[in-house]
């Protein structure tokens, strides 16, 4: 005796499969969109040679810029430090 599969033949059958993938991704709070966002953040983004060079130049410029500050406060601090060193040298001698 063959087995007969159950079939839904009811009138007005409602398809409750849920929203499509695009709709789920459009909703920022859905599992799929949060998962995709996490995967994108996890990926390592490689910088171009141009960007690496630019960052290196910027870092060098920042280091040099901090050493060569030409402001009144910086000059005052340098002078105070110089005076302290001179006093310490006199006390040691």
PyMOL commands that set and color helices and strands:
alter all, ss='L'
color gray80, all
select helices_A, chain A and resi 21-26+31-42+49-67+72-92
alter helices_A, ss='H'
color red, helices_A
deselect
rebuild
show_as cartoon
